[in-house]
Amino acid sequence: MTEGRGIVLLKELSEARGVSGNEQVVRELIASAVREHVDDTRTDALGNLICRKRADDAAGPEPLRVMVAAHMDEIGLMVTGVNSDGTLRFGKVGGIDDRILLSKRVLVGEKAIPGVIGSRPIHLIPRNERERTVEADKLAIDIGAADKASAEKLASPGDYVSFDTSYAVLSEEGLRSVKGKAFDDRAGCAILVELLRERYPAELWAAFTTQEEVGLRGATVAAHSINPDVALVLEGTICDDLPKKKDESPVTEVGKGPAITFMDRSFIADARLVRLLVKTAEQLGIPYQFKRAAAGGTDAGAIHLARQGVPSATVAVPARYIHAPVSLLSLRDLDHTAALVSGALRALPAWWAGPENA
């Protein structure tokens, strides 16, 4: 598979604002991109965008039903109140480390009101407190309002807040690295858009899911509705490959190819699917790596428990600094992940019917 429109779409997906529960802008962007390449689409009650692509003519009368999922939502904040000085109180949506919040630029509400997360200046903080992380409940979003009444004209409790981060190419050579917001999991969404441009010997059910960052909620509903035979989940995953003080293997490394998961906190990958992914990568000459930590969770955690159970596996693009306002990934890894999953989709029906699936 060569670079296509889905990979190019990464910039638009990264810059789109879609905190968990507020994914409509991302959903509309994806729906427009895939409309000409799928046979059916629907949006369910939780906002999942579900697309069906018929199997090719060689698949037979009862093709394998394969669910491929990528979540549309991103971490962010929500306004919980307006202070008397015109600043905004907020709560975290998804897993966010308090250490990354201070001084970050944000966009508030549907009108994308610009703001900055602030606290007391260092000059006014007692010396014995300066080494401590400022907790989120001691921070506020400053939108430049003079007082509470002025702020209430611009923002209200319940408004979503996203980080104000632009997408940019950092290097055209080598790793072809880019930086941007929400690569967890707009990277997976971009790949799934690309995969839908081709037809496979299986019936492909693409689920662009909601609210993954707050409990795999969209995937729970989507998997029950689709009732797949087998599932693959596309993700942006932990990458900690920068130098460390002690000799310790990184979870994943940028530029070393897609990361295949054995297990995380939400599920244990189907060992047969892991073997199929490895075999496919080796046959196609695609570099790959294993996620070397049982950390985090993905939509596979919900999908594999649907109905009578669904054999599931996760393939992810390594991304530095995920769950932060800005991340970094390699477009080479993105391309290789798309190629690996495309190859696996072509191999799945024979695998399903063969002795390997035992």
RADASUL-V226891 format. One line per field, one symbol per residue. ss: DSSP state (a for helix, b for strand, c for the rest). phi: phi as a letter, one per 20 degrees, with the letter a starting at -180 (. if undefined). burial: + if it has 24 or more other C-alpha atoms within 12 Angstrom, else -. A space follows every 50 residues. Layout:
ss = ???
phi = ???
burial = ???
//
This chain:
ss = ccccaaaacaaaaaacccbccccaaaaaaaaaaaaaaccbbbbcccccbb bbbcccaaacccccbbbbbbbccbcbbbbbbbcccccbbbbbbccccaaa ccccbbbbccccbbbbbbcccaaaccaaaccccccaaacbbbcccccaaa aacccccccbbbbccccbbcccccccbbbbccaaaaaaaaaaaaaccccc ccbbbbbbbccaaaccaaaaaaaaaacccbbbbbbbbbbccccccccccc cccccccbbbccbccccbccaaaaaaaaaaaaaacccbbbccccccccca aaacccccccbbbbbbbbbbccccccbbbbaaaaaaaaaaaaaaaaaaaa aaaccccc
phi = .egcfffffgffffefdbfgncefffffffgffdgedcebcbdefenfed cdcffffefnfcffedecdbeeecfaccfdadefenedfbcednecfgfe egmeeccdmfelffbcecbffgfdeggfdfeefffgfddbeednffafff fffdbbgnffcdfeceebeebedlfleccremfecfffffffgffffcdc fbfededeedlffdplfffgfffffflffbbcddbdcgccefgcfdfbff fbcfnenfdeeeabfdadfffffffffffffffemefbbdfeaedmbcgg feffefleocgcbcccefcfmflcfbccbdfffffffffffgffffeggf ffeeffeb
burial = +-+++++++++++++++++++++++++++++-++--++--++++-+++++ +++++-------+++++++++++++++++++++--+++++++++++-+-+ +++++++++---+++++++--------------+-+--+++++-+----- ++-++++-+++++++++---------++++++++++++++++++++++++ +++++++++++++++++++++++++++++++++++++++++--------+ ++++++++++++++-+++++-++++++++++----+++++++---+++++ ++++++---++++++++++++++++++++++++++++++++++++++++- ++------
//
